[in-house]
Amino acid sequence: MQKSGLVRTVLVLVAAGMSVTATAAAPATNAAAPRRVLILGDSMMQLLSHSLERELARRPGVTATTFTSLASGLARLDAFDWLGKMRSAMGEAKPDTVIVGLGTNDKQALQAEGSAVVQPGDPAWNKEYARRVGEAMDILVNGGARQVIWMELPDMRDERHQADALEINAILRQEAKLRPAIRIFDTKALLSRKPGTFSPYLIGRNGMPLAVREGDGIHLSRAGADLTAAKLVSELGLADLAVKP
């Protein structure tokens, strides 16, 4: 329609008592940005999931579903079946993005397929645990997740716990390399002043000490959870979304 014809049409509508509203085009959004986020994990994820929910709630159009289970993991599927829970959670929440934190409680005996109980330190333990990690990752990807962010265990204060964390992290990275949709989130670079060494606190923006770990030398403090959540969300492709105050 030519400009003069458009003006005549508007005049006719106004004369008839009808209003004319100009509608602006909706801003483009990042199609890869998550809209449905599923958060899963053990005790390491308990505080972090609350911080993540708060961060995600500030992004319009993004929803979060959370499930955490204390004292659980992939080693004792007889006590809590994480693989079954992942299948049901993927079907119910239908997430495009999954954030996972598991492994804190996993350096304990497990039942390998078709064999006796095996102990940590036995090559059969590593083989079976890697198989379970790989199956869990496949469940999430095959269930529809476009991206899965799996958190490494952070540096631990006690020497034995640190050795356990390093071994589990190596298995996580080994299995993630086989699956392009899986990203490993490096907690050590974020939460340790010197990665590879436990740091109970960091130096905050105000130059004052910021306690990022609990007194048990294992879990995150509230400040550590908030710091980790902010970093995780910044890597999810949500930068183009307006942030609610």
C-alpha positions as CSV (number, residue, x, y, z in Angstrom):
1,M,0.0,0.0,0.0
2,Q,1.3,3.5,-0.9
3,K,1.8,6.1,1.8
4,S,-1.2,8.2,0.7
5,G,-3.5,5.1,0.8
6,L,-2.2,4.3,4.3
7,V,-3.0,7.8,5.5
8,R,-6.6,7.6,4.1
9,T,-7.1,4.2,5.8
10,V,-6.0,5.6,9.2
11,L,-8.3,8.6,8.8
12,V,-11.2,6.4,8.1
13,L,-10.5,4.2,11.1
14,V,-10.2,7.2,13.4
15,A,-13.4,8.7,12.0
16,A,-15.1,5.4,12.8
17,G,-14.0,5.6,16.4
18,M,-11.4,2.8,16.1
19,S,-7.9,3.1,17.5
20,V,-4.8,2.3,15.6
21,T,-1.9,0.8,17.5
22,A,1.7,0.4,16.2
23,T,3.3,-2.9,17.3
24,A,7.0,-2.9,17.6
25,A,8.8,-6.1,16.5
26,A,9.9,-8.3,19.4
27,P,13.6,-8.2,20.1
28,A,15.6,-11.1,18.8
29,T,16.5,-13.7,21.3
30,N,19.4,-16.1,21.4
31,A,17.9,-19.4,20.3
32,A,20.6,-21.3,22.1
33,A,19.9,-19.7,25.4
34,P,18.3,-22.1,27.9
35,R,14.7,-21.7,28.8
36,R,14.2,-24.8,31.0
37,V,17.0,-25.7,33.3
38,L,17.2,-28.9,35.4
39,I,19.5,-28.8,38.5
40,L,20.5,-32.2,39.9
41,G,23.0,-33.1,42.6
42,D,24.1,-34.4,46.0
43,S,25.0,-32.4,49.1
44,M,27.5,-30.2,47.2
45,M,24.5,-29.0,45.1
46,Q,22.2,-28.2,48.1
47,L,23.2,-24.6,48.7
48,L,24.3,-24.1,45.1
49,S,20.9,-25.0,43.8
50,H,19.3,-22.3,45.8
51,S,21.8,-19.7,44.5
52,L,21.2,-21.0,40.9
53,E,17.4,-20.7,41.3
54,R,17.8,-17.1,42.4
55,E,20.1,-16.2,39.5
56,L,17.9,-17.9,37.0
57,A,14.7,-16.3,38.4
58,R,16.1,-12.9,37.4
59,R,16.1,-14.0,33.7
60,P,12.6,-13.6,32.2
61,G,11.3,-16.7,30.5
62,V,13.8,-19.0,32.2
63,T,12.4,-21.7,34.6
64,A,14.4,-24.0,36.9
65,T,13.5,-27.4,38.3
66,T,15.7,-28.8,41.1
67,F,16.3,-32.1,42.7
68,T,19.0,-32.8,45.3
69,S,19.6,-35.8,47.5
70,L,22.0,-35.8,50.4
71,A,24.5,-38.6,51.0
72,S,23.8,-40.0,47.5
73,G,25.7,-40.6,44.3
74,L,26.5,-43.0,41.5
75,A,28.4,-45.4,43.7
76,R,25.4,-46.6,45.8
77,L,22.6,-46.9,43.3
78,D,21.0,-49.5,45.6
79,A,20.5,-46.7,48.2
80,F,19.3,-44.1,45.7
81,D,18.8,-44.8,42.0
82,W,20.2,-41.7,40.4
83,L,20.0,-43.2,36.9
84,G,16.3,-43.8,37.3
85,K,15.8,-40.4,38.8
86,M,17.5,-38.8,35.8
87,R,15.2,-40.6,33.4
88,S,12.1,-39.5,35.2
89,A,13.3,-35.9,35.7
90,M,14.1,-35.5,32.1
91,G,10.6,-36.7,31.1
92,E,8.9,-34.5,33.6
93,A,10.9,-31.2,33.3
94,K,11.8,-31.5,29.6
95,P,14.9,-29.3,30.1
96,D,17.1,-28.0,27.4
97,T,19.9,-27.5,29.9
98,V,21.0,-29.6,32.8
99,I,23.4,-28.6,35.6
100,V,24.8,-31.6,37.6
101,G,26.8,-31.9,40.7
102,L,27.5,-35.5,41.8
103,G,30.5,-37.4,43.2
104,T,31.0,-35.9,46.7
105,N,30.0,-39.2,48.4
106,D,31.1,-41.7,45.7
107,K,34.5,-43.0,46.9
108,Q,33.0,-46.1,48.5
109,A,32.5,-49.7,47.6
110,L,30.2,-50.4,44.7
111,Q,28.6,-53.4,43.0
112,A,30.1,-53.9,39.5
113,E,28.0,-55.5,36.8
114,G,28.0,-59.2,37.1
115,S,30.8,-59.3,39.8
116,A,31.4,-59.0,43.5
117,V,31.6,-55.7,45.4
118,V,34.7,-53.7,44.4
119,Q,36.6,-51.2,46.5
120,P,38.0,-47.8,45.6
121,G,41.6,-48.3,44.4
122,D,40.7,-51.5,42.4
123,P,40.8,-50.9,38.6
124,A,37.4,-52.6,38.4
125,W,36.0,-49.7,40.6
126,N,37.2,-47.1,38.1
127,K,35.9,-49.0,35.2
128,E,32.4,-49.5,36.7
129,Y,32.2,-45.9,38.0
130,A,33.2,-44.6,34.5
131,R,30.5,-46.7,33.0
132,R,27.9,-45.2,35.4
133,V,29.0,-41.7,34.7
134,G,28.8,-42.3,31.0
135,E,25.3,-43.8,31.3
136,A,24.2,-40.8,33.4
137,M,25.5,-38.4,30.7
138,D,23.8,-40.4,27.9
139,I,20.5,-40.4,29.8
140,L,20.6,-36.6,30.0
141,V,21.6,-36.0,26.4
142,N,19.3,-38.7,24.9
143,G,16.5,-37.3,27.1
144,G,16.6,-34.0,25.2
145,A,19.2,-31.8,26.9
146,R,20.9,-29.5,24.4
147,Q,23.7,-28.9,26.9
148,V,24.8,-30.5,30.1
149,I,27.1,-28.8,32.6
150,W,28.7,-31.2,35.0
151,M,30.5,-29.7,37.9
152,E,33.9,-30.9,38.9
153,L,34.5,-31.5,42.6
154,P,36.4,-28.5,44.1
155,D,39.7,-28.8,45.8
156,M,39.4,-30.4,49.2
157,R,41.1,-29.6,52.5
158,D,42.0,-33.2,53.6
159,E,44.6,-35.1,51.6
160,R,42.5,-38.2,51.2
161,H,39.4,-36.3,50.1
162,Q,41.6,-34.3,47.6
163,A,42.9,-37.5,46.1
164,D,39.4,-38.9,45.8
165,A,38.2,-35.7,44.1
166,L,41.0,-35.7,41.6
167,E,40.3,-39.3,40.7
168,I,36.6,-38.7,40.2
169,N,37.2,-35.5,38.3
170,A,39.5,-37.4,35.9
171,I,36.8,-39.9,35.2
172,L,34.2,-37.1,34.6
173,R,36.6,-35.4,32.1
174,Q,37.3,-38.8,30.4
175,E,33.6,-39.5,29.8
176,A,32.8,-35.9,28.9
177,K,35.3,-36.0,26.1
178,L,33.3,-38.7,24.4
179,R,30.1,-36.6,24.4
180,P,30.2,-33.1,22.8
181,A,27.0,-32.0,24.6
182,I,28.7,-32.4,28.0
183,R,30.8,-29.5,29.5
184,I,32.8,-29.9,32.6
185,F,32.7,-26.8,34.9
186,D,36.1,-26.1,36.5
187,T,35.4,-25.3,40.1
188,K,39.1,-25.3,41.1
189,A,39.9,-22.2,39.0
190,L,37.0,-20.4,40.6
191,L,37.2,-21.4,44.2
192,S,40.9,-21.9,44.9
193,R,43.4,-19.1,45.0
194,K,45.9,-21.6,43.6
195,P,44.1,-24.3,41.7
196,G,45.0,-27.7,43.2
197,T,45.2,-26.3,46.7
198,F,42.2,-25.9,49.0
199,S,41.3,-22.3,49.8
200,P,38.9,-21.6,52.6
201,Y,38.5,-18.0,51.4
202,L,39.1,-15.7,48.5
203,I,39.8,-12.0,48.4
204,G,36.5,-10.3,47.6
205,R,36.0,-7.2,45.4
206,N,36.2,-5.0,48.4
207,G,39.6,-6.4,49.3
208,M,38.2,-8.3,52.3
209,P,38.4,-12.1,52.8
210,L,35.4,-13.9,51.4
211,A,34.7,-17.4,53.0
212,V,33.8,-19.7,50.1
213,R,33.9,-23.1,51.8
214,E,32.3,-24.6,54.8
215,G,34.2,-25.6,57.9
216,D,34.1,-29.3,56.9
217,G,36.7,-28.6,54.1
218,I,34.3,-30.1,51.6
219,H,31.1,-28.1,50.9
220,L,30.5,-24.6,49.6
221,S,29.5,-21.8,51.9
222,R,26.7,-19.5,50.9
223,A,29.1,-17.0,49.5
224,G,30.9,-19.8,47.6
225,A,27.5,-21.0,46.2
226,D,26.6,-17.5,45.1
227,L,29.9,-17.0,43.4
228,T,29.7,-20.4,41.6
229,A,26.0,-19.8,40.6
230,A,26.8,-16.4,39.1
231,K,29.7,-17.9,37.1
232,L,27.6,-20.9,35.9
233,V,24.7,-18.6,34.7
234,S,27.1,-16.3,32.9
235,E,28.2,-19.3,30.8
236,L,24.7,-20.4,29.9
237,G,24.2,-18.0,27.0
238,L,21.8,-15.7,29.0
239,A,23.8,-12.5,28.5
240,D,21.2,-11.1,26.0
241,L,18.3,-11.4,28.5
242,A,17.3,-8.5,30.7
243,V,18.1,-9.1,34.3
244,K,15.4,-8.3,37.0
245,P,16.7,-6.3,40.0
